[in-house]
Amino acid sequence: MPYTPEQTFAIRKHLFNACHPLSPATPELYVDLAAARGRGAFTTAFCEQVQLSEGLYGCYIFSGHYGSGKSSELKHLCEKIPDPQYAGAAYLPIFVNTEEYLDENDTHILDILFSVAAEMGATFKNELGVDIQGSYLSKFLNDLKEILQTNIGVNTVDVSLGVVKVQFQNLKNNRFVREIFRTKLRSLESELLNALNDTIAQARLQLRKHGRYHDFVIVIDNLEKVQKAMGKEGLRDSYEALFIDKAPQLRGMHAHTVCTLPLEFIRSRSAVVWTNLYGCEPFVLPMVKVFERDGVTHYTHGREMLKELLGKRLQNIPNIGDVSVDDVFTPGALECLLTYCAGDIRSLMYFIRESLTETKTPPVSIDAVYNSQAGRIGTFATSISHWDKLAALDNSPDQAIENSDPDYQTLLRQGAILEYMNGETNSSRTRGFTPWYAVHPLVKELDAFLRAKERLEAEQLAKQKLAGSVTL
């Protein structure tokens, strides 16, 4: 369908803004990709457990690659749990975006507990008009008030939990004041958890008096982005200190809680560790399959679902209406997007935006999509240093990695290796639920990877010849 230049610009602008890589999908844009991921939807699994729970609260671990769609799934959960049909009763979601509160290079468990309290107070105030109180927590709020007034000149600090969110966020960008705050409260760390649970109990009473909700659920997103925590310098030491040493605090809140943990750290530990610490095994969100396990054959269902996801972002354009994906992308460009995003939703969004900047008049060409991937190619080419292990994985018949190997953990974090779920209905019982790993398709085209493959294949051929000569 032909469009005027003004309409063409409006379409490009609408799609560009609908594909922000860091924005979770809104309800209108959300697509349930569970069938293409090979694992059931997180919202369904979580709601079933909440519905069956009675008197006991759980802390559920949610993980996956950066960009796999975790925030969109958590936002979807928050959209659904107020509806009684999903979890047997209506639940108020308390959504804590830790990026609003935490310095990812200097995180402490105190910051997390306070961010939960602040977000809970803000949610009750904004959604229900209720200012919840906690007698024990008031002491900590007064300490916060004193520190802010003394050290950054804040003259008016309201210590009501309903409006303390903005005041607490002041600590994120002021490390000096944050350390004063922690030093003052560090000896009272266990008391802070008790104070938070006292406030949770008071909030639950207020919630049931209000009558609209049965209970609430705390969702803590973006914790997996923490780089340094609890005064530790190394990434792994920080993860150990926060997610293992402080597991009693994370699971100790008297409410159903979801928190995100890093995939590479989840996979570096045996399942029994997480079961012992959190009472559950992690729910890992796999990438959307766009290839079969052979790495060549297109997985049609996955690609069609990603096209649906893209199509939703071309609906209801002001003064234009719905626009076909085929009007915006040539067939070759669309297939290129689906191939090289590798089922990574954030990468798909990024490539779309970059290709739109390359194209003044749609449809977007395959060359524009190739150009959109230049930055990612450069990042992979200069950051990867374990080419032989990537080549070994690509040649592996079982497509498994050694999870305890720190090199593979690094490659997972970099996105050079991606985790998928088999999801084949004709698989064996265990194979159907076994994660498998693939080298990112952009990485597979890099010269360093191709050289590593040649070395590996030459070594294998030499071994075969040697074995043959010995047999003779």
C-alpha positions as CSV (number, residue, x, y, z in Angstrom):
1,M,0.0,0.0,0.0
2,P,1.5,3.4,-1.0
3,Y,1.9,6.0,1.7
4,T,2.5,9.7,1.5
5,P,5.9,11.0,2.8
6,E,4.2,12.3,5.9
7,Q,2.6,8.9,6.6
8,T,5.8,7.1,6.0
9,F,7.6,9.3,8.5
10,A,4.7,8.7,11.0
11,I,5.0,4.9,10.5
12,R,8.8,4.9,11.1
13,K,8.5,7.2,14.1
14,H,5.7,5.0,15.6
15,L,7.6,1.8,15.2
16,F,10.9,3.3,16.4
17,N,9.3,4.3,19.7
18,A,7.3,1.1,20.0
19,C,10.6,-0.9,19.8
20,H,12.6,0.7,22.6
21,P,15.0,-2.1,23.7
22,L,14.7,-1.2,27.4
23,S,11.0,-0.8,27.7
24,P,8.9,-3.8,28.8
25,A,6.0,-4.7,26.6
26,T,2.7,-2.9,27.5
27,P,-0.4,-5.0,27.7
28,E,-1.4,-4.0,24.2
29,L,2.0,-5.1,22.8
30,Y,2.5,-8.3,24.9
31,V,2.6,-11.6,23.1
32,D,2.8,-14.9,25.0
33,L,5.9,-16.6,23.5
34,A,5.9,-19.6,25.8
35,A,5.1,-22.1,22.9
36,A,8.2,-20.8,21.0
37,R,10.4,-20.8,24.1
38,G,9.7,-24.5,24.8
39,R,8.6,-23.8,28.4
40,G,5.2,-22.8,29.9
41,A,4.4,-19.2,30.7
42,F,5.9,-17.8,33.9
43,T,2.7,-16.1,34.9
44,T,0.7,-19.3,34.7
45,A,3.2,-21.3,36.7
46,F,3.5,-18.6,39.4
47,C,-0.2,-18.1,39.8
48,E,-0.8,-21.8,40.2
49,Q,1.7,-21.9,43.1
50,V,0.2,-18.9,44.8
51,Q,-3.3,-20.4,44.4
52,L,-2.2,-23.6,46.1
53,S,-0.2,-22.0,48.9
54,E,-1.9,-21.6,52.2
55,G,-0.2,-19.7,55.1
56,L,3.3,-20.0,53.6
57,Y,5.0,-17.4,51.4
58,G,7.6,-18.2,48.8
59,C,10.4,-16.4,47.1
60,Y,10.5,-17.4,43.5
61,I,13.7,-17.0,41.4
62,F,13.2,-15.8,37.8
63,S,16.2,-15.7,35.5
64,G,17.2,-15.6,31.8
65,H,19.5,-13.8,29.4
66,Y,19.6,-10.1,29.4
67,G,17.1,-9.1,26.8
68,S,15.1,-12.3,26.8
69,G,11.9,-10.6,27.9
70,K,12.0,-11.0,31.7
71,S,10.7,-7.5,32.5
72,S,7.9,-7.9,29.9
73,E,6.9,-11.2,31.6
74,L,7.0,-9.7,35.1
75,K,4.9,-6.7,33.9
76,H,2.5,-9.2,32.4
77,L,2.3,-11.0,35.7
78,C,1.5,-7.6,37.4
79,E,-1.3,-7.0,34.9
80,K,-2.9,-10.5,35.5
81,I,-2.8,-11.1,39.2
82,P,-5.3,-8.4,40.2
83,D,-7.8,-10.6,38.3
84,P,-9.1,-13.4,40.6
85,Q,-9.3,-16.0,37.8
86,Y,-5.5,-16.2,37.5
87,A,-4.5,-16.9,41.1
88,G,-7.8,-17.8,42.8
89,A,-8.0,-14.3,44.4
90,A,-7.1,-10.7,43.5
91,Y,-3.6,-9.7,44.4
92,L,-2.1,-6.2,44.4
93,P,1.3,-6.2,42.6
94,I,4.1,-4.3,44.3
95,F,6.5,-3.8,41.4
96,V,10.0,-2.8,42.5
97,N,12.2,-1.6,39.6
98,T,15.6,-1.8,41.4
99,E,17.2,0.4,38.7
100,E,15.2,3.3,40.3
101,Y,16.8,2.6,43.7
102,L,20.1,0.8,43.4
103,D,23.6,1.7,42.2
104,E,24.5,-1.5,40.4
105,N,28.1,-1.0,41.2
106,D,27.4,-0.5,45.0
107,T,24.5,-2.5,46.2
108,H,23.6,-3.7,49.7
109,I,20.8,-5.9,51.1
110,L,19.7,-2.8,53.1
111,D,19.1,-0.9,49.9
112,I,16.9,-3.8,48.6
113,L,14.8,-4.1,51.7
114,F,14.3,-0.3,51.9
115,S,13.3,-0.2,48.2
116,V,10.7,-2.8,48.8
117,A,9.3,-0.8,51.8
118,A,9.4,2.5,49.8
119,E,7.6,0.9,46.7
120,M,5.0,-0.8,48.9
121,G,4.2,2.5,50.6
122,A,4.0,4.3,47.2
123,T,1.8,1.7,45.7
124,F,-0.7,1.7,48.6
125,K,-0.8,5.5,48.5
126,N,-1.2,5.8,44.8
127,E,-3.5,2.8,44.1
128,L,-5.6,2.7,47.3
129,G,-5.2,6.1,48.9
130,V,-3.9,4.3,52.0
131,D,-0.9,5.4,54.0
132,I,0.4,2.3,55.7
133,Q,2.3,2.6,58.9
134,G,4.8,0.4,60.6
135,S,5.9,1.3,64.1
136,Y,9.2,-0.4,63.8
137,L,9.9,1.0,60.4
138,S,9.3,4.6,61.6
139,K,12.6,4.4,63.4
140,F,14.5,3.7,60.2
141,L,12.5,6.4,58.3
142,N,13.5,8.9,61.0
143,D,17.1,7.9,60.6
144,L,16.8,8.4,56.9
145,K,15.3,11.9,57.5
146,E,18.1,12.9,59.8
147,I,20.8,11.7,57.3
148,L,19.2,13.5,54.3
149,Q,18.7,16.7,56.2
150,T,22.2,16.7,57.7
151,N,24.2,15.7,54.6
152,I,22.5,17.0,51.5
153,G,20.5,19.9,52.8
154,V,17.0,18.5,52.3
155,N,14.9,20.8,54.5
156,T,11.6,19.0,54.2
157,V,11.6,15.2,54.5
158,D,8.3,13.5,54.9
159,V,8.9,10.2,56.7
160,S,5.5,8.8,55.8
161,L,6.1,5.5,54.0
162,G,3.6,6.6,51.3
163,V,5.9,9.4,50.0
164,V,9.4,8.2,51.2
165,K,10.1,6.7,47.8
166,V,11.5,9.9,46.3
167,Q,13.5,10.6,49.4
168,F,15.1,7.2,49.4
169,Q,15.9,7.4,45.7
170,N,18.2,10.4,46.6
171,L,20.6,7.8,48.1
172,K,21.2,6.1,44.7
173,N,23.2,9.0,43.3
174,N,25.0,10.0,46.4
175,R,27.4,7.3,47.5
176,F,28.8,9.3,50.4
177,V,25.4,9.7,52.0
178,R,24.5,6.2,51.2
179,E,27.5,4.9,53.1
180,I,26.6,7.0,56.1
181,F,23.1,5.6,56.0
182,R,24.4,2.0,55.8
183,T,27.0,2.5,58.6
184,K,24.3,3.7,60.9
185,L,22.0,0.8,60.1
186,R,24.4,-2.1,59.4
187,S,24.2,-3.3,63.0
188,L,20.4,-3.3,62.7
189,E,20.2,-5.3,59.5
190,S,18.1,-8.1,61.0
191,E,15.9,-5.5,62.7
192,L,15.2,-3.9,59.4
193,L,13.8,-7.2,58.0
194,N,11.6,-7.5,61.2
195,A,10.5,-3.9,60.7
196,L,9.6,-4.6,57.1
197,N,7.6,-7.7,58.0
198,D,5.8,-5.7,60.7
199,T,4.9,-3.1,58.0
200,I,3.9,-5.9,55.6
201,A,1.5,-7.3,58.3
202,Q,0.0,-3.8,58.8
203,A,-0.3,-3.4,55.1
204,R,-2.1,-6.7,54.7
205,L,-4.7,-5.6,57.4
206,Q,-5.3,-2.4,55.5
207,L,-5.5,-4.2,52.2
208,R,-8.2,-6.6,53.5
209,K,-10.1,-3.7,55.1
210,H,-10.1,-2.0,51.8
211,G,-11.8,-5.1,50.3
212,R,-10.6,-5.1,46.8
213,Y,-7.6,-7.4,47.1
214,H,-7.0,-10.6,49.0
215,D,-3.2,-10.0,49.4
216,F,-0.3,-8.6,47.5
217,V,2.8,-9.9,45.6
218,I,6.2,-8.3,45.6
219,V,8.0,-8.4,42.3
220,I,11.7,-7.3,42.4
221,D,13.0,-6.7,38.9
222,N,16.5,-6.0,37.5
223,L,18.4,-7.5,40.5
224,E,20.3,-9.5,37.9
225,K,22.0,-6.3,36.7
226,V,23.9,-5.8,39.9
227,Q,27.7,-5.8,39.3
228,K,29.1,-5.1,42.7
229,A,27.4,-5.9,46.0
230,M,28.0,-6.1,49.8
231,G,31.4,-4.4,49.4
232,K,32.8,-7.1,47.1
233,E,34.8,-6.2,44.0
234,G,34.4,-9.3,41.8
235,L,31.2,-10.2,40.0
236,R,31.0,-13.7,41.3
237,D,31.9,-12.7,44.9
238,S,29.2,-10.1,44.7
239,Y,26.7,-12.6,43.5
240,E,27.7,-15.0,46.3
241,A,27.4,-12.3,49.0
242,L,24.0,-11.0,47.8
243,F,22.1,-14.0,46.5
244,I,23.5,-16.8,48.6
245,D,24.8,-15.2,51.9
246,K,21.7,-12.8,52.0
247,A,19.2,-15.4,50.8
248,P,17.6,-15.5,54.3
249,Q,16.7,-11.8,53.9
250,L,15.5,-12.1,50.3
251,R,13.3,-15.0,51.1
252,G,12.4,-13.7,54.6
253,M,9.8,-11.2,53.6
254,H,6.3,-12.4,54.7
255,A,4.8,-12.1,51.2
256,H,4.9,-14.0,47.9
257,T,8.0,-12.5,46.2
258,V,9.6,-12.8,42.8
259,C,13.2,-11.7,42.3
260,T,15.4,-11.8,39.2
261,L,18.9,-13.4,39.4
262,P,21.7,-13.6,36.8
263,L,21.5,-16.6,34.4
264,E,25.2,-17.3,34.5
265,F,25.1,-17.5,38.3
266,I,22.0,-19.7,38.3
267,R,23.6,-22.1,35.8
268,S,26.9,-22.2,37.8
269,R,25.1,-23.8,40.7
270,S,23.4,-27.2,41.2
271,A,19.7,-27.2,41.6
272,V,19.9,-28.4,45.2
273,V,21.6,-25.1,46.2
274,W,18.6,-23.0,45.1
275,T,16.1,-25.5,46.6
276,N,17.8,-25.4,49.9
277,L,18.2,-21.6,49.9
278,Y,14.9,-20.5,48.4
279,G,12.7,-23.6,48.5
280,C,12.3,-23.7,44.8
281,E,14.2,-24.3,41.6
282,P,14.7,-21.2,39.4
283,F,12.3,-20.5,36.5
284,V,14.6,-19.7,33.6
285,L,13.1,-17.9,30.6
286,P,14.7,-19.4,27.4
287,M,15.3,-17.6,24.2
288,V,12.7,-17.8,21.5
289,K,13.6,-20.6,19.1
290,V,14.2,-19.3,15.6
291,F,16.3,-22.3,14.5
292,E,15.9,-26.0,15.1
293,R,18.8,-27.6,17.1
294,D,20.8,-28.2,13.9
295,G,21.3,-24.5,13.7
296,V,20.2,-24.4,10.0
297,T,16.6,-25.4,9.7
298,H,14.2,-22.5,10.4
299,Y,11.8,-23.0,13.4
300,T,8.7,-21.6,11.6
301,H,6.5,-21.3,14.7
302,G,9.0,-19.2,16.6
303,R,9.5,-16.9,13.6
304,E,5.8,-16.5,13.1
305,M,5.3,-15.5,16.8
306,L,8.1,-12.9,16.5
307,K,6.3,-11.6,13.4
308,E,3.1,-11.3,15.5
309,L,5.1,-9.4,18.2
310,L,6.4,-7.0,15.5
311,G,2.9,-6.7,13.9
312,K,1.4,-5.5,17.2
313,R,3.8,-2.6,17.2
314,L,2.4,-1.5,13.8
315,Q,-1.2,-1.3,15.0
316,N,-3.3,1.7,15.8
317,I,-0.9,4.3,14.3
318,P,-2.6,7.7,14.7
319,N,-4.4,8.9,11.6
320,I,-3.2,5.7,9.7
321,G,-4.5,2.7,11.6
322,D,-2.9,-0.8,11.2
323,V,0.1,-1.3,8.9
324,S,1.3,-4.6,7.5
325,V,4.7,-5.8,8.5
326,D,5.3,-6.5,4.8
327,D,4.8,-2.9,4.0
328,V,7.6,-1.9,6.3
329,F,10.2,-4.7,5.7
330,T,11.1,-6.6,2.6
331,P,10.9,-10.4,3.0
332,G,14.7,-10.7,3.0
333,A,15.0,-8.0,5.6
334,L,12.4,-9.5,7.9
335,E,14.0,-13.0,7.7
336,C,17.4,-11.4,8.4
337,L,16.0,-9.7,11.5
338,L,14.5,-12.9,12.8
339,T,17.7,-14.9,12.1
340,Y,20.2,-12.6,13.6
341,C,18.3,-11.5,16.7
342,A,18.5,-15.3,17.6
343,G,15.3,-15.1,19.5
344,D,16.6,-12.3,21.7
345,I,13.8,-9.8,22.0
346,R,15.9,-6.9,23.0
347,S,18.3,-7.5,20.1
348,L,15.3,-7.6,17.7
349,M,14.1,-4.3,19.1
350,Y,17.5,-2.8,18.7
351,F,18.0,-4.0,15.1
352,I,14.6,-2.7,14.1
353,R,15.3,0.8,15.5
354,E,18.8,0.9,13.8
355,S,17.4,-0.3,10.5
356,L,14.7,2.4,10.6
357,T,17.4,5.1,10.9
358,E,19.0,3.6,7.8
359,T,15.8,3.8,5.8
360,K,14.0,7.0,4.8
361,T,11.4,5.4,2.7
362,P,10.2,1.9,3.7
363,P,10.2,-1.0,3.0
364,V,13.4,-1.6,5.0
365,S,16.0,-3.5,2.9
366,I,18.2,-6.4,3.9
367,D,21.2,-4.1,3.5
368,A,19.7,-1.7,6.1
369,V,19.3,-4.7,8.5
370,Y,22.9,-5.7,7.9
371,N,24.0,-2.2,8.7
372,S,21.9,-2.3,11.9
373,Q,24.0,-5.2,13.2
374,A,27.4,-3.5,12.8
375,G,27.6,-2.3,16.4
376,R,26.8,-5.8,17.8
377,I,29.3,-7.4,15.4
378,G,32.0,-5.0,16.6
379,T,31.2,-5.7,20.3
380,F,31.4,-9.4,19.8
381,A,34.6,-9.2,17.8
382,T,36.4,-7.2,20.4
383,S,35.0,-8.7,23.6
384,I,35.1,-12.4,23.1
385,S,38.3,-14.3,24.0
386,H,37.2,-17.9,24.2
387,W,36.9,-18.8,20.6
388,D,38.0,-22.4,20.9
389,K,35.3,-23.1,23.5
390,L,32.7,-21.6,21.1
391,A,33.9,-23.8,18.3
392,A,33.7,-26.9,20.6
393,L,30.1,-26.0,21.5
394,D,29.2,-25.6,17.9
395,N,30.6,-29.0,17.1
396,S,29.1,-30.6,20.2
397,P,26.4,-33.3,19.5
398,D,24.6,-32.6,22.8
399,Q,24.9,-28.8,22.7
400,A,25.8,-28.7,26.4
401,I,28.3,-26.5,28.2
402,E,30.2,-27.0,31.4
403,N,28.3,-24.6,33.7
404,S,31.0,-24.5,36.4
405,D,33.5,-23.2,33.8
406,P,33.9,-19.5,34.3
407,D,34.7,-19.0,30.6
408,Y,31.3,-20.3,29.7
409,Q,29.7,-18.2,32.3
410,T,31.4,-15.2,30.7
411,L,30.1,-16.2,27.3
412,L,26.6,-16.5,28.6
413,R,26.8,-13.1,30.1
414,Q,28.1,-11.6,26.9
415,G,25.3,-13.3,24.9
416,A,27.8,-15.1,22.7
417,I,26.1,-18.3,23.9
418,L,22.4,-18.4,24.1
419,E,20.2,-20.8,26.1
420,Y,17.2,-22.5,24.5
421,M,14.7,-25.2,25.6
422,N,14.1,-28.2,23.5
423,G,10.4,-28.2,23.9
424,E,9.9,-31.1,21.4
425,T,6.8,-33.2,22.2
426,N,8.3,-36.3,20.7
427,S,11.4,-36.1,22.9
428,S,12.3,-38.3,25.8
429,R,11.0,-37.2,29.2
430,T,14.3,-35.7,30.2
431,R,15.4,-34.4,26.8
432,G,12.2,-32.4,26.4
433,F,13.0,-30.3,29.5
434,T,16.8,-30.1,29.0
435,P,18.2,-26.7,28.1
436,W,20.6,-26.6,25.2
437,Y,23.0,-23.9,24.0
438,A,23.9,-22.4,20.7
439,V,26.5,-20.0,19.5
440,H,25.0,-16.6,18.5
441,P,24.6,-16.6,14.7
442,L,26.5,-13.3,14.3
443,V,29.4,-14.8,16.3
444,K,29.4,-17.8,13.9
445,E,30.2,-15.5,11.0
446,L,33.2,-13.8,12.6
447,D,36.7,-14.6,11.3
448,A,38.0,-15.5,14.7
449,F,35.3,-18.1,15.2
450,L,35.8,-19.6,11.7
451,R,39.5,-19.9,12.4
452,A,38.8,-21.6,15.7
453,K,36.5,-24.1,13.8
454,E,39.2,-24.8,11.3
455,R,41.7,-25.5,14.1
456,L,39.3,-27.8,15.9
457,E,38.4,-29.7,12.8
458,A,42.1,-30.1,11.8
459,E,42.8,-31.4,15.3
460,Q,39.9,-33.9,15.1
461,L,41.0,-35.1,11.6
462,A,44.6,-35.6,12.9
463,K,43.3,-37.6,15.8
464,Q,41.2,-39.8,13.5
465,K,44.2,-40.4,11.2
466,L,46.4,-41.3,14.2
467,A,43.7,-43.7,15.5
468,G,43.5,-45.3,12.1
469,S,47.3,-45.8,11.8
470,V,47.4,-47.3,15.3
471,T,44.6,-49.7,14.4
472,L,46.4,-50.8,11.3
